């Protein structure tokens, strides 16, 4: 038996249905790192035989894990561990850096990179004078080819005069040109995906997304970056550590 299943025990005498017990124990093992993102789980049949449960129990347990965003089920290919991105709120790190640290392969699918005029709100937040152009970036952020978020960035032209030159990491590009973002303010809110956003994020229309609005600053305190990221809640977690005041 696969050692990852050795400690899994299901009790038919409990009031909790077997598939709930199985889903919880599999979920705990996934969260603990027993399987890596992209790794295949056993089939329903193999899972049922290994743990001596019915295929219906195995199927319902896997369906529950899929609803929780822990696995991806692909018809004809199998069941795979889904990437899950946990981002601390107290540290300023790029999306690419965090994914790489967690063993994922970061990738961007660019939707647009161009110069244009800012909206009234963008000009206000970035402290721009009238007539100042901005660089606009819009892309899908992927981890191991799974869409994690839809991201829109707006930067003064003086900070990013050639937006088409941005590669995988915006922050790495800025740092290479001496425009390092040293600190940022983030605001989190919930939104329901409209038809366009849902299609980009590959979620059903109306599904809740986490909207993260970040305003980044250079070392001299000047605003350098306004980024709005729409994160899939089934793949994306934010974490903050709290301390009691002394």
KEZA-555930 format. One record per residue (C-alpha): residue in one letter; x, y, z. Coordinates in pm, whole numbers, padded with zeros to 5 digits, always signed. Example, Ala and Ser with C-alpha at 12.3 -4.5 7.8 and 13.67 -1.06 7.14 Angstrom:
2
A+01230-00450+00780
S+01367-00106+00714
END
This chain:
246
X+00000+00000+00000
X+00112+00353-00075
X+00252+00480+00260
X+00049+00799+00222
X-00267+00594+00278
X-00143+00382+00569
X-00274+00612+00844
X-00609+00677+00678
X-00885+00501+00869
X-01256+00521+00795
X-01514+00430+01059
X-01855+00321+00923
X-02003+00349+01277
X-01956+00725+01287
X-02243+00958+01200
X-02016+01132+00947
X-02056+00973+00601
X-01759+00774+00479
X-01701+01002+00182
X-01679+01301+00418
X-01423+01116+00629
X-01224+01021+00322
X-01237+01371+00173
X-01122+01524+00502
X-00830+01285+00544
X-00721+01320+00182
X-00754+01699+00212
X-00542+01704+00527
X-00275+01496+00353
X-00275+01726+00049
X-00247+02036+00269
X+00042+01870+00456
X+00231+01820+00128
X+00188+01445+00084
X+00134+01515-00286
X+00289+01793-00490
X+00103+02025-00727
X+00045+01849-01059
X+00097+01501-00913
X-00167+01243-01001
X-00397+01088-00742
X-00506+00725-00774
X-00816+00661-00982
X-01154+00609-00817
X-01116+00235-00862
X-00763+00223-00718
X-00862+00448-00429
X-01164+00232-00350
X-00960-00088-00358
X-00676+00056-00149
X-00903+00186+00127
X-01166-00088+00094
X-01457+00145+00022
X-01711+00155-00258
X-01634+00341-00581
X-01929+00568-00505
X-01763+00670-00177
X-01433+00733-00355
X-01606+00931-00631
X-01799+01153-00388
X-01484+01218-00184
X-01295+01326-00495
X-01585+01545-00604
X-01574+01716-00266
X-01200+01780-00298
X-01257+01924-00646
X-01522+02162-00505
X-01265+02276-00246
X-01012+02348-00520
X-00761+02091-00392
X-00768+01872-00704
X-00841+01903-01075
X-01028+01626-01256
X-00967+01604-01630
X-01181+01369-01836
X-00963+01105-01996
X-00649+01217-01814
X-00710+01160-01444
X-00712+01346-01114
X-00430+01582-01024
X-00331+01795-00725
X-00420+02157-00798
X-00168+02434-00733
X-00257+02645-00432
X-00098+02979-00366
X-00064+03109-00009
X+00063+03467+00012
X+00167+03638+00338
X+00026+03988+00367
X+00320+04125+00563
X+00591+04083+00298
X+00623+04252-00042
X+00719+03981-00290
X+00639+03938-00657
X+00397+03674-00779
X+00676+03504-00975
X+00908+03491-00674
X+00644+03340-00448
X+00544+03074-00699
X+00905+02977-00765
X+00972+02951-00390
X+00679+02709-00362
X+00795+02487-00647
X+00547+02609-00908
X+00631+02727-01258
X+00506+03086-01298
X+00387+03204-01637
X+00205+03505-01780
X-00041+03505-02065
X-00030+03862-02188
X-00354+04028-02293
X-00214+04378-02353
X+00100+04590-02296
X+00068+04949-02412
X+00088+05320-02332
X-00226+05529-02284
X-00397+05798-02082
X-00492+05732-01717
X-00842+05745-01577
X-00924+06015-01324
X-00885+05767-01036
X-00554+05632-01168
X-00414+05984-01209
X-00521+06071-00855
X-00372+05759-00697
X-00046+05785-00888
X-00017+06162-00835
X+00000+06238-01208
X-00032+06575-01373
X-00265+06634-01665
X-00143+06490-01995
X+00090+06236-01835
X+00070+05897-02001
X+00078+05560-01826
X+00188+05209-01911
X-00094+04955-01897
X-00037+04585-01848
X-00307+04319-01847
X-00236+03949-01814
X-00338+03616-01674
X-00114+03484-01397
X-00064+03108-01420
X+00094+02844-01200
X+00180+02519-01376
X-00054+02629-01661
X-00351+02685-01426
X-00503+03036-01425
X-00463+03175-01073
X-00552+03540-01129
X-00631+03819-01373
X-00400+04117-01322
X-00417+04478-01446
X-00129+04719-01376
X-00095+05091-01437
X+00239+05274-01402
X+00358+05625-01494
X+00537+05636-01828
X+00842+05770-01645
X+00857+05447-01446
X+00789+05210-01736
X+00838+05379-02074
X+00843+05049-02268
X+00567+04819-02130
X+00622+04564-02408
X+00964+04497-02253
X+00816+04345-01936
X+00881+03973-01921
X+00773+03725-01657
X+00817+03961-01360
X+00719+04328-01354
X+00912+04387-01032
X+01228+04232-01180
X+01196+04462-01482
X+01154+04769-01262
X+01447+04670-01041
X+01669+04620-01346
X+01596+04981-01446
X+01656+05124-01099
X+01285+05167-01019
X+01246+04917-00735
X+00912+04913-00555
X+01015+04927-00189
X+00678+04920-00015
X+00310+04891-00101
X-00037+04932+00042
X-00290+04659-00034
X-00667+04660-00005
X-00868+04338-00025
X-01234+04309-00120
X-01470+04055-00274
X-01631+04086-00616
X-01851+03864-00832
X-01706+03789-01173
X-01894+03938-01467
X-01905+03753-01799
X-01576+03895-01929
X-01382+03842-01606
X-01527+03493-01558
X-01414+03389-01906
X-01060+03514-01840
X-01036+03351-01495
X-01199+03031-01624
X-01470+03033-01356
X-01852+03043-01377
X-02008+03386-01420
X-02102+03531-01082
X-01839+03335-00887
X-01674+03527-00605
X-01318+03648-00664
X-01077+03819-00429
X-00992+04168-00556
X-00651+04289-00441
X-00569+04654-00507
X-00202+04739-00454
X-00036+05081-00467
X+00342+05050-00476
X+00596+05319-00386
X+00959+05387-00470
X+01219+05451-00199
X+01157+05827-00222
X+00788+05776-00144
X+00654+05850-00491
X+00373+05624-00624
X+00504+05391-00892
X+00250+05117-00951
X-00125+05063-00925
X-00216+04699-00969
X-00556+04534-00940
X-00553+04155-00922
X-00863+03937-00935
X-00768+03612-00759
X-00945+03277-00782
X-01048+03186-00430
X-01022+02813-00498
X-00648+02845-00560
X-00544+03159-00376
X-00507+03221+00000
X-00379+03522+00190
X-00223+03480+00533
X-00149+03735+00803
X+00018+03673+01139
X-00121+03866+01435
X+00045+03949+01765
X-00118+04056+02089
X-00025+04408+02195
X+00199+04417+02503
END
